[in-house]
Amino acid sequence: MLEIYNDEFFMKQALIEAQKAFDKNEVPVGAVVVSNNRIIARSHNLTEQLTDVTAHAEVQAITAASQFLGAKYLKGCTIYITLEPCSMCAGALFWSQIDKVVFSARDEKRGAGRCQPSLYHPATLVVNGPMKEESKKIIQAFFAKKRRSVI
């Protein structure tokens, strides 16, 4: 049986959010939170628009999902993110007690995976998931555009 609601399906939704960020001249990171195969929150980076260094896609998505559920913990939920979370976002995901984190592209400079011990909650499954090339491509295009505008 073909399962349409899989990691790739939800990561494509996160990429749609990343494109929204790109179009707003924000670093193109998108996130969706899923519960029971249903997207309950979607977000993208808003640090420039909100003039808020904490307005990362993950933080925005955690807040929206918590409001949707009426609970501070995201038990039974999965977050799909187009870029590996930074340490701040991994900390927020820790406190949310989310069940699963799936990210596409690894962030070699700022990704939480560089930190030992892990910044994620011990009960959280962390997966470097699908759509890596698509996620890398939008990030690279964004920074190439930024470099061209500086020259």
Phi, psi and omega in degrees: 000134180278125179261113182281329181267079180239182182302321180294318178302312183287328177292326175299324177293321176295324177294327175298319177294320178299321178296323176299318177297314179306313182295337179264009182063032173259155174303124190282081174239132179236156180213145170226144175251133185239137174226125180052047180061025179233130177286120180254349177203144175219144182199171175212169180303139179224025186296322179286312183298319182266356185050053186216112183294344179268001185277049176285157182306317182296315181296317178298318181291319177300314180299313181296319180293319178298319178295319179299314183281341185069032182212151180276341180260142182254047177297138180080007182248158174233138173250135177249125185228139183284344179223143178309133180298147173283177182294325178297313182291323176298322177296317178296320177294323175304308184293333179285343182058035179298146183288321189213139175240123177240121177235156182272274186281138176282142176255098185294333183272318188235003184292144182295340179296344178286341187270137175230131001289171182302142178274351182276157176301141182302334180272356182273128174274127180246126185231129171277102194263205187283170173070029182302313184295319180296319180292317177299318184299315182290324177294313180297320179296320180298310183287331174295319178296319178298316180296320179296323182287338178280328183288000000 
